Amino acid sequence: MPAYAERFPAGSTVQIADLATLERFRATWRLHNPLIPEQLAWANKLALVAEVSFYHGGDPVYVLLDVPGVWHEHCLTTITNGAT
């Protein structure tokens, strides 16, 4: 995505990535807003985007309704069948 352009606008429903993807992101991401351990429990869940903001440099970061932490686009996807 171009800088300062979100993939998921506020109000959209997203699916959080699977546990393996979240763990890999958590182990390798070294910049702003690292995942916190509580976020791993939300793997594969659906959530509503409550707020979108942009880290300096244009990275979109997401706050999900009733879900802990700040989320990166790498950890979210569009809804697929089989989501819980």
N, C-alpha and C positions, 0 to 999 in steps of 0.2 A: 504494500500500500504506500502511496505517497505520504510524505510527512504531513502531519496535522489532518489526516483523513481517517476516520474510523470505519471499520468493516461492519460493526454492529452498532447501530444508533440506539440511544436510550429508548426503552419500551420494547425492544426486540427480545425474542426468546433465543437463547443459545444453549448448546450442549457443552458441558465441560469435558475436556479431553479425558482419555482413559488413564488409569493409574500409572501405567508404564511411561506414558508421555509426560505426565506431571512429575514423576520421580526423575526422569531424565532432564527435564527443564530445571528442576530444583537443583540437581547436581552440577549442571553446567552453566547456568545463568549467573553472571558475575556483576551485573549492573544494578540499576535501580529496582526497587520494589520486589525483592526476592519472594518466592512463595513461602508461606509459613506452614508448619506441620498440619495445622487444622484444615488447610485447604485440600489436602490429599483425600480426606474423607468424602469430598464432593465429586470425585471422579465419576464420569458418565452421567451425572445428574443434569437436569434441565434447570435453567435459571433465567430470570428476567433482568435485563440490563437496566439498572437504576440510574447510572451516571457514567458518562464518558469524560475523561480529561486527557490531557496530553503532557507527557513528561517533556522537559526541555530537550529540544531536538526533534520533536514530533511523534514520539512513540505513543500510541493510544494506550491508555490503561482504563480498566473498567471496574466499577463497583457493581456487584450483583445484589439484587434484593434478597435480604435475609441469608446471605452467604458471606462467611468471613473473608477478610483480606482484599487485596487489590489484584486484579487479574490482567494478564497480558494476552494479547490476541493469539499468541502461539499456543495458549492453553484453552482456547475456545474454538468452537466450530458451529456450523449450522446444524440444525436438528437432523438426526438420522433415525431410522427405525430401530427399535430395541432399547431406546433410552429409558432410564429409570428416574 
